[in-house]
Amino acid sequence: MTKLRFAVIGAGRMGAFHAKKLASMADVELAAVIDPNADAAESLARSLGTVARTDYRPVLRALDAAVVAAPSLAHHAIASDLLAAGVHVLVEKPMCPRRDEADELTALARRRGLVLQTGHVERFNPAFAAARREVGNPTFISARRESPYTFRSTDVGVVFDLMIHDLDLVLQLVGGPVQRVDALGLSVIGPHEDFAEARIVFQNGCTAALTASRVSHEAVRRMQLWQADRFATVDFAARTARVVRPKSADEAGIAVSKFSPAEVEQHKARWLSDLLPAEELAFEPFDALTLELRQFIDSVRTPRSQLAARETGRDAVALAEQIVAEIARHAWDDKIDGAVGPHARPAAPFVPQPRFSSEIAIEPRKAG
């Protein structure tokens, strides 16, 4: 089998993960690691036995596929150049920070018969897959995704940085269309929202309540899926999942009215486990990022005449953009000149933008 020639554009944390996985695959040649920071590119490339470059454009015609792990604001320009040159693209989440840019990339990929995939790696988390098998038609979804401030992805707010993961998963579960979105957010450190709450109501009646924060003192990656007869809890970080199938008091054989207060206190822990029996879900452990890359590679190897249009992550971008717009409209009080949007207090100090947006002049271009 002919090896696919890959480049990884962006030698930061996610770019390094992708590059290491690709370098270990027998049917892939990691042709280059590309980053405007020459030291970062050289260090990663040397460790993987490949070539370091500071500009992707001179090698476009020599590539079959590329992973774009640059800052979000650069995704559209870089992916446009790659697709225009006939290169299949896996772009890290979010695909783009604007819906019109995501639409352009999607249309360009379809016209050229190319694979365009967004790196929503949580889709491949085995714990989520197990929970989804148990609760495939949820009526309520709640999710919390929190972390300390990392000083990465500072070109976008927490909606496009963290919440986008859960937006994508909610859309995978529910589909759409969206009936209503309510949201608020706060800027704490950077120029964009660092904390956000969103409530999304779908036309089929499902409601999703999502919280995202990158100014938390602890890391949380948790989701609950509820339907009429059960609910499942997913811990994405620990990769664990469990399902609870509630029982009525009659089903559990509990007659609380027959017991004294002291007896209730004595037995309540056991009764709770009888009423809310929890089952830890078993599943085969696997590496989600490797599975994501293998799916992309398999799609690239599919003959173009057989390549079906894929859902690219564009819908998650559109929903994230709607949430950010709601955050911008949120009024914190009833004063005519009161605070509106994420800056409910004096503007936060500016955090410098990532290097791709400043050290390489990337001109936006129209698809086609």
C-alpha positions, 0 to 999 in steps of 0.5 A: 500500500502506498504511504500517504504523505502527511504534514502537521501544521502547528507544533503546539500541544495538539499538533505534537499529539497528531504528529506522534500518532501519525509517525507511528503508523505504517501506512503514513509518511510524516513528511513535515512538521510546520510551524512559524516558530522554527525552534518548536518545529525543529524540536518536534520534527527531530524527535520524529525523524522528519523535516521541519519547516516554517511555511506550509505553502512551498510543500502543498503539491507534495502532500496527500493530507494534512492536519491543521493544528494552528490557532483557530483564527488561522484555520480558514486560510490554511485549510483553504490553501490546502483544499485548493491544492487538492490536499485532504484536511483534518482541522482541529476543533473548531473548524473555524471561529465563524460560520461563513468560513466553515461554510466556505471550507465545506463547499470547497471540499465538496467541489474538489471531492476532498475529505474535510474532517474536524478534530472533535476527538470526544466523539471517539471517547469510548465512555461516550460511545458506551453511554450513547448506546444506553441513552440514544434519545435523550430528553435532557442533556447537562454538561460541565467542561472546566479547566484552569487557564492554559494560555492556549487558544487565546484567539477565541473564547471558551465557547469555541475553545471548550464548549464546542466539544459538548456542542458537537456531542449534543448535535450528534445525539439530538441533531436539530433543529434548534428552537431557542438559545439563551446564554451568558458569559464573562471575560475574566482574564482575556479579551473573550469570554472565559466562562459561559452558560448556555441553554439550548432548546431543540424543536423535538423538545430536548433541552441541553444545559451546558457550562464551560469555564477555563478559569476553574481551579479544577478540571471537569469533563462530565456529561449526563444524558437523561431519558424517561426511564434512565440516565447515564453519566460520562466522565470524559477525563476518567473515561468512565460511564455508568447508567442508572435505571430508577425504580419505584418504591414498590418495585424496590420493596420499600414502604417508608411509611412503615418505618420510624424516623430512626429506622429511615435514617438507618436504612436510607443509604441502602434504599437509595441504592435500591431506588437508583441502582447504578451500573458501571458500563464496560467497554473496550479501551482504545485511543480516541485520537488514533481512532479519529486519525484512522477514520480520516485516513480510511476516508482519504483512501476511499475513491473520490467517486464513492466519497459521501458528503461527511458532516464536518463540524460546521453545525457545531460552529454555527451553534457556537456562533449563535451562543457567542452572539447571545452572550454579547446581547446579555444585559446584566441589569435593567439600566439603559446604559448598563453592562452588556455582553461578557465584559460585566466589569472593566475590560480584562487585560489583553492576553497575547495572540498565538504566533500563527496570527502574527508571525505569518501574514495569512491573507483570507481567501474566498473558497474556489 
